[in-house]
Amino acid sequence: MFSRVLLAVLLGWMFSTLGRAQVGVPVAAPHRPFPAIERVCIISIDGLRPDRALIADMPNLRALLKSGTYTFWARTTPNAITLPSHVSMLTGVSPRQHGVEWNRDLPLSEPVYPLVPTIFEMAKRVGYSTAVVAGKSKFAIFDKPGALSYVEIAKSATSSNADVLTAAVRLIEEHQPQLLFVHFPEVDNTGHAKGWGSPEQLAAIERTDTQLGELFAAMDRAGIRKSTFIIVTSDHGGSGLSHGPDDPRSRYIPWIASGPGVREHFDLTQMANLEVNTEDTAATACYLLGLRLPPNFEGKPVLAAFETLP
């Protein structure tokens, strides 16, 4: 594992050096395929297993289903653990490419970042404002210098959904970032403490839905909800008190998209040949922001989510 960490440090230095060499080089303004979509917001409910989302009382999530496109059969990475899966979600590549296969804070003298650029780096490079609000301290892996305009990441191992919501609402109301990632930790925390499928976890899911509603209300107050493409998804499910490799109860995640031009109340499983993977989240965000997809991307934009294509 430490050899991978060393490789990550070396390659991170290389990418940083190359990035500095490009300072001052003019970058063309991106052409967004759907001009009505001015912002992208990715919301991850850590540990949300699809069947629990369907059983729980989640009026705000259900409203997204009616106004948008969804599948409850999307897949996370085979290892199905928080940090590698989120890095795949936000880089568009599998762990073997991004190099993040650990799932904890590393006690290193220098920070380690993914081996490939995140969508935040790609968006910031062309002038978009970017933000991360995350409820676990290990998400500091996304706070690479120059990648984020605004960042609120838990200082301890984990924080509460309430802390995440407060920070996210403030960012939305004050700055309206064009690419925003919000991570709610409590469904996962409760799964580890009380069990996936437990009454306590169901209650945590329902509280998180209330917080989703407050997040959307902040977008309404800021006047950006109608111009924002929203993805609500997760990093993994679970069973018992944990989650792990190649367990279907861990591997499947919800993927729900809503925004301008999106098909309403459309279940993506109607398209038999379409499989949505967590890497597709990054690819879809890049596509909508007019960012060129790198050749190493494994994710693909979920174009079937839209009524018509430009």
N, C-alpha and C positions, 0 to 999 in steps of 0.2 A: 504493500500500500504506500510506503514511504517513497519507493521509487517513482510511483505515479505522482506523488506530491512534488517531488523534485522536478519531474518533467513539467508539471503544471507551472512551477515557478519559472523555469527556464523559458518555456514557450510564452508565458505571460509577459516576461521581460522583452522577448522578441517582438510580440505584437505591440507592446507599449512603445518600443523604439521605432517600429515602422509607423505607428500612428503619429508620433511626434514629427517624423520626417515629412508627413503630409500636411502639417499645419501651414495654412496660408494658401493651399491649393484650392481654387474655386470649385464648389460643388453645386451642380445644377439643382434647382428647386424640384422636389419630387412631384410627379403627376399622379394625383390620387384618382383611381378608376371611378370612384363614386364621390363626386365633389360634396355631396350632402353629408358624407361621413368625414367630420373634421377631427375626431378624436377616437381613440380606442381605449377601453377600460377592460382589463382582464381581472376577474375576481376568482380566487381559489379558496374553496372551503375545504381545508385540510382534512382528509380522512372521510370525506362524504361518499359513502357507498350508494350506488344508484337506487337500490330498492328501499333504503331508508329514506331517501329524499321523496320517494313516491308515497311512502306510508305516512310520513310526517305531515303535520299541518303547516304548509309553507305557502301561504297565499301570494307572497311576493314572487317566489319562484314560479308558481303556477301562472301568474300574470305574464311572466316572460315566455312561458311555453305557448300561451295563446297569441302573443304578439310576435313570436319568433320561431326559430328552427332549432331542433334538438335531436339528440340521441342519448339514450341511457346505456348504450353499448360501446361507448368510446373506450379506448385502451390506453393505459399508462405504460411506462417502461416495464420490462420484464421483472426488474428487481423490486418494483413497487414500494419504494421507500422515499421519504420526503424530499431530501435535498437533491439526489440524482434526478428524480422525476420532475421536480420544479425546474431544474437547470435545463432538462430536455424541453419542457414546456416553453421556456423563454430563450432557447437558442435554436430550436428546430432540428436538433441532432440527438442521437442516442448517447448514452454514457460513454461508450467506447470512443466516441469522437470528442466529447467535451471534457472527458477525463475526471469528472466528479463522481466518484463511486463511494465516497464516505458520507456519513449522515450525522455529523456532529461538528461542533466548533473544534478547530485544530489549534493546539497551543504552539503556534509558530511565531517566530520573531517578525516575519514578513507575511502579509496576507497572500492568499492563493486565490486565483480567479479561474474561471473556465478557460479551456484551451482555445475556444473559439469565441467570437464576439456574441454578446447577447443582443436581443432586439433593442435594448436601451442604448447600447453603443451605436448600433446602426442608425437608430432614429436621431440621436443627438448629433451625429456626424453631419446630418443634412439640415440641422436647425430646429428640430422638434424639441419641445420641452418634455422631459421624462421624469417619472416619479415612481418610487416603490414605498409601500407601507406594509410592513410584515411583522407578524407576531412571534417570530422566533429569531434569536440572535444569529443563527447560522446563515440566515439570508443576507448577512453582510457580504457574502460572496458576490452579490450583484453590485455592490457599491464600489466598483472599480473607478479609479480617478477619471473624471471626465465623462462618465456614462450617465450620471443622474443629475437632473436639475434640482430635485428635491428628494429627500430620503428620510424616512422614519422607520427604523428597525429596532426591535426589542433589544434592550441592553443586557437583560438576563436571558437565560435559555428560552423562556417563553413568557409572553405577556397575555393579557386578556383580549377578547374580542372588543370590549368596550374601549380599551386603549387604542386599538387599531382603528375603530370607527371614528373616534375623536380626531385622530391625526388625519385620516382620510378626508373627513368632512372639512377640516380646516384647509387642507390642500386644494380641495375642489372649489371651495368658496373664495379662497384668496388668489389661487394661481391657475385653475382650470388646465392642468397639464394635458398635453396632447396624447401622451402614452402613459397610462397609469396602471400599475399592478397593485392589487390589494389582497392580502393574505390573512384569512381568519383562522386562528389555530385551535379553537376550543373543541370542535367536534372530534378532532384527532386526540387531543389531550384527554377528553372524557372516554374515548374508546380505549386508550391505554390504561386508564384508571378503573373503569367500570365495565368495559367490554363493548365490542361492536354489536349492535342490535339490542343493547340494554335500554331500559326505560330512561336511565340518566342520559344516555347518548341521544335518544330521541328528543328529550327536552332541550339538549344543547343545540340540536339541529333546528328546532323551532325558534329558539332564541336568536340563532344566527339569521334565520329568515327575517325576523323583526329588524335586525341590524341591516340586512340588505335593503329593506324598505327605507330605513333612515339614510342610507347611502344614496339611494335613488332620489329621495326627497332633496338632498343637498344638490344633486345635479339639476333638479328642477329649479331650485332657488337661484342657482348660478346661471340658468338659462342655457345649459349645454346638453340636457338629456336627449333632445330630439336630434342632435348632431353627433351623438356618441354611439359607436358600435360597442356593445357589451357582450363579453363572453363570461359565463359562470361555469366553472369546471372544478376539478379536484386533482389531487396528485395520486391518490390510491384509495382503496376501501380497507377492508380488514375483517378479521374473525377472531373470536376469543379476545385476548388482550393485545393483539399485535397484527402485523401484516407482513407479507413476504413474497419471495419470488414465485412467479408462475402459479399463484393461487387465484383462481377466477374471482374469489371473494375480495381479493386485494387488487386484481388487475383491471377490473372494469370501473369506469368513472362516468359521471354525467358530463355532457358538453352541450351548452345551451347558448344560443346567439340571438341577439335582438338589436335592431337598429334600422336606419334608413335603407330601403331596398330589400330587406330580408323577407323571405317567405313567412307568412303567418301560419302558426299552428301546424307546422310541417315536420313530420317525423322522418329523419334522414334514413331510417331503416327501410323506408319504402324503396330506396335505391339499393338493390341487392348487392351490387358490386362495390359499394362505397363502404370503406372502413375508416372511421375517424380515430386518429392517434393523437397523443398529447403533443407531439412535435408539430401537428397541424395548427395548433394555436398560434405558435410563433409565425408560421408561414402565412396564415390568414391575416394576422396583424400587419406583417410586412407588406403584403399585397394591398391592403386597404390604405396604408400610409404612402403607397407609391415607392416603396423601397425595393431595390433589385434583390431577388432571392439569390443568395450565394450558391455556387455550384455544389457545395458540400451538404446543402440542406437535404434532410430526409423527409421533413414535413412538407405538405402540399396545402395550398389554400383550399378551404372548403367552399368551393364555388357553388355547389348545389344549394347552399344556404340562401342564395339570392334569386329573386323573381326573374330578373333578366340580367345579362352581363353586358358591359359596355363594348 
